[in-house]
Amino acid sequence: MPVLTRPENMERITTPALAERFIAEQIDDIRAQVGDKKVLLALSGGVDSSVVAALLIKAIGRRLVCVHVNHGLLRKDEPEQVIRVFKDEMDANLIYVDAVDRFLDKLAGVSDPETKRKIIGGEFIEVFAEEARKLEGIEFLAQGTIWPDILESEHGIKAHHNAGGLPEDLKFELCEPVRILFKDEVRVVGKALGLPDNMVYRQPFPGPGLGVRCLGAITRDRLEAVRESDAILREEFDAAGLAGKVWQYFTIVPDFKSVGIKDGRRCDEWPVILRAVNTRDAMTATVENVPFDLLQRITDRITHEVRGVNRVLYDLTPKPTGTIEWE
């Protein structure tokens, strides 16, 4: 495996021509490393794993085996998009695992955020390992490691989220074709590979997915409220031209209700909290000044279209004192 270094004189990938050159170089490198062996990839649908998948498909075709685990904590229509883009359009060797009930059953009654994270991460490894054991001829594990991951790991800021975790009986050599790229470069490469914009420019999304936006113990009805309200927020931001201008925006549904009125009758239902922030490095963040008429339109849609919701709130807290996510 090559040493994980970024050449000091490496030109930043900012244009389609530079992206095409990088793609050609990586195809040669992948073929030299992998030979005629098979490669396994956990394909989340996020930009990093999607770009790695598209690169490997170009280099080795169906000798790449992609495993997409639907744990029930993805945003609306994301599993369907992964299947459409990779299986239908790119003819990927894609294994789809519907593990929704398995994950949600494990999470039932668990309210502590860190415990939820550990359950989600641990169960994902279990599901992925089970699928890996069914396959023959796999010698490489592809990962969407990028340069900031390596820098943060080396400096002790956080554990390298892609490294390790698989059981001892699964010994794979790593294949990390975008490891020397920054996130903005990965997006340029993804665009050159023909991936759709809503995948290439996908917002940062936590590893536990909507599990940390359904506050407290996850229930299926509140989880669905998060998913549906998030879809409305994204639709309205897209229509208002904010999609490429605001760094991250999403909804949260807390585990408490308030009194409201629907159809002339009292109702006790959940609030939806809107979060929209801008940042350069995620260490600090400012709140987006969303036009009031847009907030009103979003509120009207959410309270009328999302089951079990009667209020919408806007989080005005910068980081610090608040973190970007609530859990």
Residue pairs with C-beta under 8 A, 6 or more apart in sequence:
1 33
1 173
1 174
2 29
4 150
4 176
4 179
4 180
5 180
6 147
6 180
7 180
10 180
11 18
12 18
12 182
12 185
13 19
13 22
13 181
13 185
13 188
13 189
14 184
14 185
14 188
15 188
16 188
16 191
16 192
18 188
19 188
19 189
19 191
19 192
20 192
22 181
22 189
23 55
23 58
23 189
23 192
23 193
26 55
26 59
26 177
26 178
27 55
27 58
27 59
29 177
30 55
30 56
30 59
30 60
30 175
30 177
31 59
31 60
33 140
33 175
34 59
34 60
34 63
34 139
34 140
34 175
36 63
37 63
37 137
37 138
37 139
37 140
38 63
38 64
38 65
38 135
38 137
38 138
38 139
38 140
39 56
39 60
39 63
39 64
39 65
39 138
39 139
39 140
39 141
39 142
39 175
40 65
40 67
40 132
40 135
40 138
40 140
40 141
40 142
40 172
41 49
41 52
41 53
41 56
41 64
41 65
41 66
41 67
41 141
41 142
41 143
42 49
42 66
42 67
42 68
42 69
42 124
42 128
42 143
43 49
43 50
43 53
43 66
43 67
43 68
43 82
43 86
43 94
44 50
44 68
45 68
45 74
45 78
45 79
45 81
45 82
45 199
45 202
46 144
46 202
46 205
47 183
47 186
47 187
47 190
47 199
47 200
47 201
47 202
48 144
48 145
48 146
48 178
48 183
48 186
49 143
49 144
50 85
50 86
50 144
50 190
50 195
50 199
50 200
51 144
51 178
51 186
51 189
51 190
51 193
51 195
51 200
52 142
52 143
52 144
52 176
52 177
52 178
53 64
53 66
53 86
53 90
53 92
53 142
54 90
54 190
54 193
54 194
54 195
55 177
55 178
55 189
55 193
56 64
56 142
56 175
56 177
57 64
57 86
57 90
57 91
57 92
58 193
62 91
62 92
62 93
63 93
64 92
64 93
64 142
65 93
65 95
65 135
65 138
66 86
66 92
66 93
66 94
66 95
67 94
67 95
67 97
67 128
67 131
67 132
68 79
68 82
68 83
68 86
68 94
68 95
68 96
68 97
69 97
69 99
69 124
69 127
69 128
70 79
70 96
70 97
70 98
70 99
70 100
71 99
71 100
71 102
71 103
71 120
71 123
71 124
71 127
71 209
72 99
72 100
72 101
72 103
72 104
72 223
73 103
73 120
73 208
73 209
73 210
73 211
73 223
74 209
74 210
75 205
75 209
75 210
75 227
75 230
75 231
75 234
76 227
76 228
76 230
76 231
77 231
79 96
81 196
81 198
81 199
82 94
82 96
83 94
83 96
85 195
85 196
85 199
86 92
86 94
87 94
87 96
95 131
97 127
97 131
99 123
99 127
102 123
102 127
103 119
103 120
103 123
104 218
104 220
104 223
106 119
106 123
107 116
107 119
107 120
107 211
107 217
107 218
108 217
108 218
109 217
110 116
110 119
110 217
110 218
111 216
111 217
111 255
113 212
113 327
116 208
116 211
116 212
116 218
116 327
117 207
117 208
117 211
117 212
120 207
120 208
120 209
120 211
121 165
121 207
121 208
125 165
125 166
125 167
128 166
129 166
129 167
129 170
132 138
132 166
132 170
133 169
133 170
138 172
139 172
139 173
140 172
140 173
140 174
140 175
141 166
141 172
141 173
141 174
141 175
142 174
142 175
142 176
142 177
143 162
143 163
143 174
143 175
143 176
144 162
144 176
144 178
145 160
145 162
145 163
145 176
145 178
145 179
146 178
146 179
146 181
146 182
146 183
146 186
147 179
147 180
147 181
147 182
148 182
148 183
149 160
149 161
149 162
150 160
150 179
152 158
152 160
153 159
153 160
153 163
161 207
162 176
166 172
178 185
178 186
178 189
181 189
187 200
187 201
190 199
190 200
191 197
191 200
201 243
201 244
203 247
203 248
203 249
203 250
204 247
204 248
204 282
206 212
206 213
206 325
210 223
210 226
210 227
210 230
211 218
212 325
212 326
212 327
213 226
213 230
213 250
213 251
213 252
213 253
213 325
213 326
213 327
214 222
214 223
214 226
214 252
214 253
215 252
215 253
215 254
215 255
215 326
215 327
216 254
216 255
217 255
221 307
221 308
222 253
222 255
222 270
222 308
224 307
225 253
225 270
225 272
225 306
225 307
225 308
225 309
226 251
226 252
226 253
228 305
228 306
228 307
229 251
229 253
229 272
229 302
229 306
229 309
230 250
230 251
232 298
232 301
232 302
232 305
232 306
233 249
233 250
233 251
233 274
233 298
233 302
234 243
234 249
236 294
236 297
236 298
236 301
237 243
237 246
237 249
237 276
240 291
240 294
242 249
242 276
242 288
242 290
246 276
246 277
246 278
246 288
247 277
247 278
247 279
247 285
248 275
248 276
248 277
248 279
248 324
249 274
249 275
249 276
249 277
249 288
250 275
251 272
251 273
251 274
251 275
251 302
252 272
252 273
252 275
252 315
252 326
253 270
253 271
253 272
253 273
253 309
254 270
254 271
254 273
256 270
257 268
257 269
257 270
258 268
258 269
258 270
258 271
258 310
258 311
259 266
259 267
259 268
260 266
260 267
260 268
260 269
260 310
260 311
261 267
261 310
262 269
262 310
267 310
269 308
269 309
269 310
269 311
270 308
270 309
270 310
270 311
271 309
271 310
271 311
271 312
271 313
272 302
272 306
272 309
272 311
272 312
272 313
273 312
273 313
273 314
273 315
273 326
274 290
274 295
274 298
274 312
274 313
274 314
274 315
275 315
275 324
275 326
276 287
276 288
276 290
277 285
277 286
277 287
277 288
277 318
277 319
277 324
278 285
278 286
278 287
278 288
279 285
279 286
279 319
279 324
282 324
283 319
284 318
284 319
284 320
285 318
285 319
285 324
286 318
287 315
287 316
287 317
287 318
290 314
295 312
295 314
298 312
299 312
302 309
302 312
303 309
303 310
303 311
303 312
315 322
